[in-house]
Amino acid sequence: MYKTLNATPTKITSSTAVYTGACEFRGFLLGTDGVNDPVITIYNGASNAGGEIVPTATYDASALGLNGATGLQPGVHCDTGIYAEITCAGTVELVPYYAPFHPDSTLHRSIQGHKYRG
């Protein structure tokens, strides 16, 4: 049986550390003002000094619907956190999806496997 624990999604509007600590990045959704194309990069780390886990990309603000990288299964393990870098002349909303990593918990997710212990 799989157990899924996600952190409560939170909307961010500017570059920031999304989470500090080991975690699993699972994707994001992106909302725009419909006019100004945002440039988004997601990093493994507490700053933009870490390695990119979502490469720098410009998202089309005029596209209908939501943009974003979602459904990353089993997810991307981040050693020290997640940092989102956002550049946009207008309004943009990024909602990252991730799960904190708890190695001593019964809900520990094995880095090698896809099942939780428990």
N, C-alpha and C positions, 0 to 999 in steps of 0.2 A: 504494500500500500504506500502511496506517495503522500507526503504531507507538505503543504506549501505554506510558507510563512513569508509574507512580503511586508516591508515597512509600509506604513500608511503613506499613500502618495501625497506629495506636496508640490504645489506649483511654484516654480522659480521664474524670475523675469530678467535676471542678470547673472554674469559669471559668478560662481560661488562653489565652495566645497559642499557637495550634496550630502556626503556621509564620510565620517572619519572612522577608520577601522576596517578590518577585513570584512568583505561582503561579496555577494554575487550580484552583478549587474544583469538585469533582465530586459532592458529596453527603455524606450521613452516615447511619449507622444508630444507633438509640437503644434501649438496653435499660433496663428499669425494675425496681423491686422488686415491681411488681404492685399497689401500694397508693397511693403518693405520686406525684401528677402533676407531672412536671418542666416547667419553662418554659425554652425554649431560644431563643436569638437567635445568629445567626452574622453577624459583621461583616467587612468588607473593611478590614483594618488590623491593627496589633499590639496594639490595645486596643479598648474599646467606643466609642471616639470616631469610628471610621470609619462609613461607610454600611452599612446592613443589606443582606446578600445573601440571608439567610433571615430573614424577618420574625419577630418575637416570636410564639411560639405555645405553648400549653399542650398537652402530649401526654397522652393517656389511658393511665394506667399499668395499668388493668384490661383493656385491649384484648389479645387473644391475638396472639402473634407480636411482631415487631419493628416499631417506629415509625421514621420517618425520611424524609428527602428524598434520594432516590437517582436515579441515571440522568440527571443534568443533562448534556445533550449540546448543544453541544460543551463545556460547562463555563462557569464564570463566572471571568473574569480578575480577579484581585485584585492591585492595584498594590504594596502593602506587606506583605501577609500575611493571615492568617486568625485571627480571635479568636472563641472560643466562650464565650458567657455562659450559665451553667447555674444555675438556681435550683430547689432541690428539698429538701423536708423529709426525704426518705428517700434511698435509694441509686439512683443513675442512672449509666449508662455510655454515653458517646458515642464513636463511632468515625468520625472524619472521613476523607473520601477526597479527595485533592488530588494535583497533580503540580507540582513546582517548575518555574519558568519559566527556561530557559537560552537567552537570546537569541543567544549566540555559538556555540551547539552545532548539530550537524547534525540534532539532534532538536528544533530550535526549532519551536514551534507558532505559526503565523501567527495574530495576533489577528483578522484579517479572514477567513481561510480555515479550512478544517477539516482540511487535510493538513499533515503534517510535511514539511519539506525533507529530502532525504537520498537 
